[in-house]
């Protein structure tokens, strides 16, 4: 695995290459964003990086600045075969967040025009439409998973910016729905918005 300009290891395509050598023709990486927030949907993306396409700077979306993620988002969409999907707040409440995140990733993989193997970030892969291989810490190891993490993160952040416009009292533009002190205080003061995950608010004394 190569090192980034900061001296830290950066993802590469060695995992993708190992499965290509086994005969898989279209290996995608998939990742999700938004398992931890108190509000909003969970997003996922799936990305196939064509041979010969290099996208410098790919890494786990959490390790990149917002400005860098936004720039890479456009480059990935222009350069790669990719899809973006989500699971709604209602689906999160019905299925639980783990299963909803899996659903979003399955939707993203299923929407690709061609894919015969999915590299799934994490240690769980349930009922994918193609062969699925889990990769713990995949967004720091696989370029295709890292690219998927960027697409998912940017897509979800944009939804939360829109949520901030609709429900400005919660400060979604700043925390994107994550359980910061400011966010928790807003829920206690105003109660939940239509996009809050009520099952995530059980320990927050609102409306009392």
C-alpha angles and dihedrals in degrees: 000000000000125000124245123233088268090060094251122121114269128200120265137179100260093113091048090048093051092056092042087056088056090058103267108142103194117031116181132188121220133191139162137223129204109041094131106046125103092224143033136036127301114245132205138181137194123207136189112194109208119227112267094025112117122189109186117214100030111157143134105311091231090063094055131079118248090249091053092047091052092051093047091046091065093043093051092049091050097043108034142052103251148153135195126209140165146199118226130237088253091055091047090054093046099043103024122248097277093054092041091053090050089049092053091050092048090051091051093049093045090053094059113105091227131012132140100174133030125204103209121202111235132019102291130075117166127184099338116177090237135030107298128203120191119224116192108218087007095158088066094044109037124053093208092053090046090052090050091050090055094049092048095046096047092045092052094045090054090053090051091051087056089047088054089057091051097041106023095166092075099055095230092161090065104041101020089223098306116141100262120157090254092052094048090049091051091052090050090050102041104020122230124327122223090266098051119113101235093199088061092055099061093110095046113089101222127157094022 
